[in-house]
Amino acid sequence: MPALAQDTLFGPTSRNSKPDAFHELVEGLSKVLGPTSGIDSGDVDPKELQSLMEDYISKQSEWEKYALGDLSRAYTRNLVDKGNGKSNLLILVWTPGRGSPIHDHANAHCVMKVLKGSLKETLFSWPDKTRLNNGEPAPPKIKKETIYQENQVTYMSDKLGLHQVSNPDPDNVAVSLHLYTPPNAAVYGCHIFDPRTGSAAHVKQCHFFSDRGRKLEKS
């Protein structure tokens, strides 16, 4: 499969009709969310979603068909499942030594699990609105830095602040699984923040690099 091989950073995937543990996780997350619920609904406990992700032990052969990468980019966003229509489950492939800008989560919730390698999360406070409104710089302040290793899980939302995720390894790719609900960033976009001034810019994130293992032409 030469066309796929140049876009994926992993080897071929075995085809089994029996659901493996990764796809059982995908089904389990959808069941917890239910037919209409989102993570912020009263009948859904975010900790239950985190627990499901924590229980899964990463096995590359189970998810690698979704992990399409592009070393010319900082990372790729690969759609795995849309769940109940009010969530997106993505696999992100992180280029060595690269990372995301400082960003918000468009009033959505995110549960993230490291599938391969490690990721560094830098948590920031929101810029001071008063200073920004006065035309003064208000750079986001670092609140905490955490390195997450393979199989570790974390939760993020706008209530906790802004964050930046990066692959600290200069030589090896990292892979992570992200559950977003509702999928606001994919629909409406999100905001990225200038680390020097705190000013925000709206960016669209409606395009995925791949959809359920198939590379998209416009990505």
N, C-alpha and C positions, 0 to 999 in steps of 0.2 A: 504494500500500500504506500508507494512513494509519495503520493500527494499529501497523505495524512502525516507521513513520517516527518516531513519538513516543518510541520506545524505543531507536532506533539513532542514533548520532552521525555517521553517514556516509551517503552516497548509495546508490542502487540498485546491485546487483551484476549484471554480465553473466553469463549462463548458458552455459557452454561444456562440451561433453561431454569434451573433451580435458583431462586433468589438467594443471593449471598448476604452477608451481614450488613454490608453497606446499603444495599437496596432495601433490606428490612428496616434499617434506620430511616431511610427516606419515607417508607410507608408509615413507620411509627410516628414521625414528626407530623405527617399529614393527619393521622388519626387524632393526635393530641389537639391540633388546631381545629379539627372538626370541619363540617361542611361550610360554616359561615363565620367561624370565630377568627380573630386575630390574636396576637400575643398580648394585646392590651385589653382583651375582653375579660370580664369578671370570672368567667368559667375556665380560664386558661392560666396555668401557673408557669411563668417563665422558667422557674427552677426545674420543672418537669422536662422542658425542652433541653435545658442544659444537662440534666441527668442522662437523658437519652444519648446525647452526643458524647458524654463522658464514658458511658458504658461501651460505646463502639471502640474497638481497637483497630487502628488504621492498618489496612492491608492494601498495598499499592495495586495489586492485580484486580481489586474490586472496583476501584474508582479511576484508574488511569485513563480509561477511554474518554473521560470528561476533561482531563487535565491537559488541554491544548495550550501551549505557550508560544511566546514570541519574544525572543531575546532583544529585539529592538525597542520593546516597550518596558515600562517599569513592572507592569503586571497585566494579566488578562483576566477577564470576567467571563466565566463559562457557566451557562444555565444548565442545571441538573433537573430541576423540577419546579413547577409553579404551585404545587400543593393544592390548596382549596381556592386558588385564585386571589387570595389575599396575602400571599407570601411568595418569596423567591428563594430557592435554594441554589447557591452558586458555589463553584470551585474556582478559587483564584490561584493562578500560578505566578509566583514572584521571581523576577529576574535577580540573580546574585547581586548584592550590594545596592539594590534599588528599593524604592518605596513609594507610598502614596503622598500626596500633599496633605496638609492639615485640612480636615473636612468635618462637616456635620453629617447627620443621618436623616435629614428631611423629616423629622418627627416620627421616625420609624425606630424599631428595636432590632438589634443584631446580636445573634449568638454565633461565636466563631470558634472553630476547632482547628488546630494545626494537624494536618495529615502527614506532612513530611517536612523535615528540617526544623527550623525555629523562626519565630517572628518577634520583632521588637515593637511594642506598642508604647507610644508616648502620649500621655493624656494631658490635655491643655484646658485651662479655664477659658470661658468665653471672653472676647475682647470687651473692654469697658465702653459701653454705648455712649456714655456722656462725653468721653474724650473723642470718640469717633465723630459724634454729632458736632463737636466744636472744631473739627478739622485737625485734631491732634492724633498722632500715632498711638495705637493701643495694642501692641503685640500680645498675642496669647501667651500666657505664662504656663510653664511646665508644672504640672501637679504631681506626676508620677511617671516613671519609666519601668516597664516590665518586659522580660524576655519569656516568651511562651515556647515550650518545647513540644515535640511531637506528642499528640494525644491530649494535650492540655486544652481546656475550654475556657472562654471568657464571654462576658456580656457587655454590651455597650448601647447607650442611648443618649439623646441630646441632653437629658437631665444630668448626666454625668460630666458633660462638657464636650469638647472637641477632641479628636485624636488623629494620630498619624501612625501608619503601620509600615514597617520596612523589613526587608530581609537582611539581617546583619552578616550573613555568610558571603564573602566575596567570591566564592568559587562554586557554590551549589545552589540549585533552585529550591525554593520552599513552596509548599502547597497547603492551602487552607480551605475549609468548608465554612460557608456563611449562610445563615438563615436570616432573611430580612422580612419583617412583617410590620405594617403593610409595606408593599413594594414601592414606596414613594419615590426613592431615588431613581428606580428604573423608569417610572412613569413621568415624574416631574423634574428629575435632576436633583442636585444637592449644591451646597456652597463649599468652595475652597477658600482658605484664608492665607493672606500674606503674612509670613512669620515676622516681618519687620514692622509692618504698619497695622496689622489686624483687619485690614479691609477685606471684604468678602466679594467673591465673584461667583455668579451662578453658572453651573456647568450641567450639560445634559449627559445622562448616563443611560440612555434608552437602548443603546446597542450592546449586544453581547458578542464576544469573540466566537463563541460556538453555542449551539443549541442542542442539548442532549447528545453530545459527542460529535456533532456535525459542524464543521467550520462554516461560518456564515461569510458570504461574499462582502457584505458591508459591515465591517466590525472595527 
